[in-house]
């Protein structure tokens, strides 16, 4: 009796297990099918982007580096990226070693110019004083010769003639001395102008370099959140980086109220990307946030993607929402809505198969088996494809191929008479 009970229980367990696996297989088979949908079909391009401010204020380093013939300046120190600063707050300190060398040389040049100016001033003053004294003496000499000439009218004719000649020589010598004094004065003025100009130039350069050195301490020009500047290679400028005269930007203060996502689209898809298209955005840092945007700029010229042979085009997407959580350099997932087609039938891409290069088909149930149905395909997106003919809304389509598909009948499309 006990043996019979054990046998009955075993049979029941086998039957129950069979039903379980049969139901599980049926469920698995059911999961292999999808229903053809009809409605609005969206063609979109998915990309990854990076947030940046649409507008920002550049924090500049020294603006006179080129004039000073300084071609690179290293950043000695800079505050942490993301720091909130007020206008006038300390931002960074640049290496002053080269500018200080130039200041020392400029100071030496100025001292030499000042010494030369002083020496020239003293020399010209002494020379002109000597010439003025000579003029005074020559003027007295002319007066003396005049007196002698006036008194010689009672002397013999030869004596009178001699005094007349002496007076004429004295006057001529006096006139020549006056002309020489004018020329000497002009020469002295030119010399003083020259040394004065050199001294002024040396002083101006010294003052310029002194003012320039003050700019090596970088302060915030506006309030905001500090974001490091990126060079042409995309690398952030931090401690040890170089600031160059043709691009003296050290950091930026972005306007966080208006953000854009900079992304890149491959050359295959760029033909359907246009300004004004709507975009659905997500944030890697906040997956729960859903934002919207609009394509505002599409590059006309492609660029080489690093470490690949493919070319991409830069696309800027303006974010419609203003959100305090948005920060520059956040990664975004962008779904650019390139086209919306109303009232069409569509199925998953996995449900469409091909025979050769010309025939596309789907697999349907037929009695206890399957059949292949040729379809005419339309546009597709990353997940689904439009069926222009061959499948109706609500039809059950097999997702994967059960074994060898060629064993199933292929039903061709019926061509409409023109």
ABEGO torsion letter per residue (X at the ends): XAAAAAAAAAAAAAAAAAAAAAAAAAAAAAAABBBBBBEBBBBBBBBBBBBBBABBBBBBBBAAAAAAGBABBBBABBBBBGBBBBBGBBABBBBAAAAAAAAAAAAAAAAAAAAAAAAAAAAAAAAAAAAAAAAAAAAAAAAAAAAAAAAAAABBAAAAAAAAAAAAAAAAAAAAAAAAAAAAAAAAAAAAAAAAAAAAAAAAAAAAAAAAAAAABBBBABBEBBBBBBBAAGBBBBBGBBBBAABABABBBBBAABBBBBBBBBAAAAAABBBGBBBBBBBAABAABBBBBBBABBBABBBBBBGBABBBBBBBBBBABBBAABBBGBBBBBBBBABBBBGBBBBBAAABBBBEAABBBBBBBBEABBBBBBBBBBBBBAABBBBABGBBBGBBBBABBBEBAAABBBBBBBBBBX
